[in-house]
Structures are given as C-alpha cells and as structure tokens.
C-alpha cells in the first residue's frame, strides 16, 4: 500500500518537473529574427575590423 502511494508521488513530481522544464525552455527561447540580426551585426563588425586591420598592416 505504501509503495503505491510513493510511486504516485514520484510520478507526480516527475510530471511537474518535466512541465516546469518545458515552460522554462519556451519562455527563455530567443526568436529566430533576433538571432539572425545579432549574427548579421557580429559578421559586419568582424568584416569592418578585418578591413581596418589590413589597412594598418600594409
């Protein structure tokens, strides 16, 4: 009898933990548009840095 109660309690805790994990992942996810804009800015900054570095070395 006691093992059935513990089994149900453990399953309930496991379900709550899984749902909590899923909700945190959905809330904290960065949108694709934001990620693409950030990546484009980074690539542009690197291009400008490399372009300036070539002029200094030569």
BADOKOL-687081 format. One record per residue (C-alpha): residue number from 1; x, y, z. Coordinates in steps of 0.02 Angstrom, whole numbers, always signed. Example, Ala and Ser with C-alpha at 12.3 -4.5 7.8 and 13.67 -1.06 7.14 Angstrom:
{num:1	xx:+615	yy:-225	zz:+390};
{num:2	xx:+684	yy:-53	zz:+357};
//
This chain:
{num:1	xx:+0	yy:+0	zz:+0};
{num:2	xx:+138	yy:+121	zz:+48};
{num:3	xx:+237	yy:+83	zz:-110};
{num:4	xx:+87	yy:+128	zz:-219};
{num:5	xx:+73	yy:+298	zz:-133};
{num:6	xx:+259	yy:+333	zz:-155};
{num:7	xx:+252	yy:+280	zz:-336};
{num:8	xx:+109	yy:+402	zz:-370};
{num:9	xx:+200	yy:+542	zz:-277};
{num:10	xx:+360	yy:+512	zz:-376};
{num:11	xx:+267	yy:+508	zz:-541};
{num:12	xx:+178	yy:+671	zz:-496};
{num:13	xx:+344	yy:+754	zz:-452};
{num:14	xx:+420	yy:+692	zz:-615};
{num:15	xx:+275	yy:+761	zz:-718};
{num:16	xx:+284	yy:+930	zz:-630};
{num:17	xx:+473	yy:+939	zz:-659};
{num:18	xx:+453	yy:+899	zz:-844};
{num:19	xx:+318	yy:+1029	zz:-867};
{num:20	xx:+422	yy:+1158	zz:-774};
{num:21	xx:+571	yy:+1120	zz:-885};
{num:22	xx:+468	yy:+1136	zz:-1044};
{num:23	xx:+392	yy:+1302	zz:-989};
{num:24	xx:+563	yy:+1374	zz:-947};
{num:25	xx:+631	yy:+1325	zz:-1117};
{num:26	xx:+484	yy:+1404	zz:-1207};
{num:27	xx:+492	yy:+1566	zz:-1108};
{num:28	xx:+680	yy:+1588	zz:-1120};
{num:29	xx:+695	yy:+1548	zz:-1305};
{num:30	xx:+766	yy:+1684	zz:-1418};
{num:31	xx:+668	yy:+1716	zz:-1576};
{num:32	xx:+746	yy:+1674	zz:-1745};
{num:33	xx:+732	yy:+1855	zz:-1802};
{num:34	xx:+832	yy:+1918	zz:-1652};
{num:35	xx:+963	yy:+1783	zz:-1675};
{num:36	xx:+982	yy:+1823	zz:-1861};
{num:37	xx:+1001	yy:+2011	zz:-1829};
{num:38	xx:+1130	yy:+1982	zz:-1694};
{num:39	xx:+1228	yy:+1866	zz:-1806};
{num:40	xx:+1224	yy:+1989	zz:-1950};
{num:41	xx:+1286	yy:+2131	zz:-1839};
{num:42	xx:+1428	yy:+2022	zz:-1775};
{num:43	xx:+1480	yy:+1973	zz:-1951};
{num:44	xx:+1477	yy:+2155	zz:-2008};
{num:45	xx:+1584	yy:+2208	zz:-1860};
{num:46	xx:+1709	yy:+2071	zz:-1897};
{num:47	xx:+1716	yy:+2121	zz:-2080};
{num:48	xx:+1747	yy:+2302	zz:-2035};
{num:49	xx:+1880	yy:+2253	zz:-1908};
{num:50	xx:+1971	yy:+2143	zz:-2034};
{num:51	xx:+1957	yy:+2279	zz:-2166};
{num:52	xx:+2035	yy:+2407	zz:-2046};
{num:53	xx:+2170	yy:+2284	zz:-1994};
{num:54	xx:+2225	yy:+2256	zz:-2173};
{num:55	xx:+2249	yy:+2444	zz:-2199};
{num:56	xx:+2354	yy:+2460	zz:-2040};
{num:57	xx:+2471	yy:+2315	zz:-2082};
{num:58	xx:+2504	yy:+2373	zz:-2260};
//
